[in-house]
Amino acid sequence: MGAPATLELDWRVALTHQEVFERYMYAGAITRNPDAIAAMFTEDGVYDSPLAPDGHPLRHLVGRDAIRTGTSLYHQQPAYQATMNLERSAYVLHDTADPDVFIAEIDVAFDEAGGRRTTMSLLQIFRLRDGQIAKLRDYFSELPSELIP
């Protein structure tokens, strides 16, 4: 008798688009953790910000190391001095015909110390591969420089 055949099982559970998005938001906007952000991407993942000017730390990043470095540099820049208002912030996810692609429309609301309210709107297109982000196109524009100290 020969050795018994081995059965390889893949126990990974596929994440929903909402779970991927919420984990990405927690890693980036909430905790600003470059290692956690990079870990969400495939080894050859691409982070692209087509509206960002040349030289911006998030303009075009390829691979986990570049994503980790770029997001770290971005998070070291002076931050907008306001409090994110979770009650007024919102997002809507859109599925596409391709089950590995979804779109996030995001409105992030801020409350400033003087009572002024500001909203930053952005759009992100996620392409997944094996449960990780293979490509993220992040369409945002920075808040006006007069709002950043």
C-alpha positions as CSV (number, residue, x, y, z in Angstrom):
1,M,0.0,0.0,0.0
2,G,1.2,3.5,-0.8
3,A,1.1,6.6,1.3
4,P,-2.3,8.2,1.6
5,A,-3.0,11.0,-0.7
6,T,-2.8,14.4,0.9
7,L,-5.6,16.8,0.5
8,E,-4.8,20.5,0.4
9,L,-7.5,22.8,1.6
10,D,-7.6,26.5,1.3
11,W,-9.4,27.7,4.4
12,R,-9.3,31.4,3.5
13,V,-12.7,33.0,3.6
14,A,-13.3,35.6,0.9
15,L,-13.9,39.1,2.2
16,T,-16.8,41.1,1.0
17,H,-16.2,44.4,-0.8
18,Q,-17.4,46.2,2.3
19,E,-15.0,44.3,4.5
20,V,-12.0,45.1,2.2
21,F,-13.0,48.8,2.1
22,E,-13.6,49.1,5.9
23,R,-10.2,47.4,6.6
24,Y,-8.5,49.7,4.1
25,M,-10.1,52.8,5.7
26,Y,-9.1,51.7,9.2
27,A,-5.5,51.0,8.1
28,G,-5.3,54.3,6.3
29,A,-7.6,57.1,7.3
30,I,-8.2,56.0,10.9
31,T,-4.9,54.5,12.2
32,R,-2.6,55.9,9.4
33,N,-0.6,52.6,9.5
34,P,1.7,52.2,6.4
35,D,2.5,48.5,7.3
36,A,-1.2,47.6,7.5
37,I,-2.0,49.5,4.3
38,A,0.9,47.7,2.4
39,A,-0.2,44.3,3.8
40,M,-3.6,44.7,2.1
41,F,-2.0,44.8,-1.3
42,T,-0.7,42.0,-3.5
43,E,3.1,41.8,-3.7
44,D,3.0,43.6,-7.1
45,G,0.1,45.8,-6.1
46,V,-0.4,49.3,-7.6
47,Y,-1.6,52.4,-5.8
48,D,-2.3,55.2,-8.3
49,S,-3.5,58.7,-7.6
50,P,-4.1,60.2,-11.0
51,L,-5.2,63.7,-9.8
52,A,-2.2,64.1,-7.5
53,P,0.6,66.3,-8.9
54,D,3.9,64.8,-10.0
55,G,6.1,64.3,-6.9
56,H,3.2,63.7,-4.6
57,P,4.1,60.7,-2.3
58,L,0.9,58.8,-3.5
59,R,1.1,59.6,-7.2
60,H,2.1,56.2,-8.5
61,L,3.4,53.3,-6.2
62,V,4.2,49.8,-7.4
63,G,4.8,47.0,-4.9
64,R,4.3,46.7,-1.2
65,D,7.6,48.4,-0.3
66,A,6.8,51.4,-2.4
67,I,3.2,51.6,-1.0
68,R,4.5,51.4,2.5
69,T,7.1,54.1,1.9
70,G,4.7,56.4,0.0
71,T,1.9,56.2,2.5
72,S,4.4,56.7,5.4
73,L,5.7,59.9,3.7
74,Y,2.2,61.1,3.0
75,H,1.2,60.6,6.7
76,Q,4.2,62.5,7.8
77,Q,3.1,65.7,6.0
78,P,1.2,68.3,8.1
79,A,-2.3,67.1,8.7
80,Y,-5.4,69.1,8.2
81,Q,-6.3,70.5,11.7
82,A,-9.9,69.5,12.1
83,T,-11.9,66.6,13.6
84,M,-13.4,64.0,11.3
85,N,-17.1,64.0,11.9
86,L,-18.2,60.3,11.6
87,E,-21.9,61.2,11.7
88,R,-21.7,63.5,8.7
89,S,-19.1,61.4,6.8
90,A,-20.5,58.8,4.4
91,Y,-19.6,56.3,1.7
92,V,-21.4,54.3,-0.9
93,L,-19.9,51.1,-2.5
94,H,-20.8,50.1,-6.0
95,D,-20.3,46.6,-7.3
96,T,-19.4,46.2,-11.0
97,A,-19.9,43.4,-13.6
98,D,-16.4,42.2,-12.6
99,P,-16.6,40.6,-9.1
100,D,-13.0,41.7,-8.4
101,V,-13.8,45.4,-9.0
102,F,-15.8,47.8,-6.9
103,I,-16.0,51.5,-6.5
104,A,-16.2,53.6,-3.4
105,E,-17.7,57.1,-3.3
106,I,-16.6,58.8,-0.1
107,D,-17.5,62.1,1.6
108,V,-15.3,62.8,4.6
109,A,-16.8,65.6,6.8
110,F,-14.6,67.7,9.1
111,D,-15.4,70.1,12.0
112,E,-12.9,72.9,12.5
113,A,-12.2,74.5,15.9
114,G,-14.0,77.8,14.8
115,G,-17.2,75.9,13.9
116,R,-16.5,75.8,10.2
117,R,-17.4,72.6,8.4
118,T,-15.6,71.1,5.4
119,T,-16.1,68.1,3.3
120,M,-13.6,66.2,1.2
121,S,-15.1,64.1,-1.5
122,L,-13.2,61.3,-3.3
123,L,-13.6,58.2,-5.4
124,Q,-11.7,55.0,-5.2
125,I,-11.7,52.1,-7.7
126,F,-10.5,48.8,-6.2
127,R,-9.3,45.8,-8.2
128,L,-8.8,42.7,-6.1
129,R,-6.9,39.5,-6.7
130,D,-7.2,36.6,-4.2
131,G,-8.7,38.8,-1.6
132,Q,-6.0,41.5,-1.7
133,I,-5.9,44.8,-3.5
134,A,-4.1,44.4,-6.8
135,K,-4.8,48.0,-7.9
136,L,-6.3,51.0,-6.2
137,R,-7.0,54.2,-8.2
138,D,-7.6,56.9,-5.7
139,Y,-9.2,60.1,-7.1
140,F,-8.8,62.9,-4.6
141,S,-7.6,66.4,-4.4
142,E,-5.9,67.8,-1.4
143,L,-7.8,70.2,0.9
144,P,-6.9,73.8,0.1
145,S,-3.6,74.8,1.5
146,E,-5.1,77.7,3.5
147,L,-6.9,75.0,5.6
148,I,-3.6,73.3,6.5
149,P,-1.4,75.1,9.1
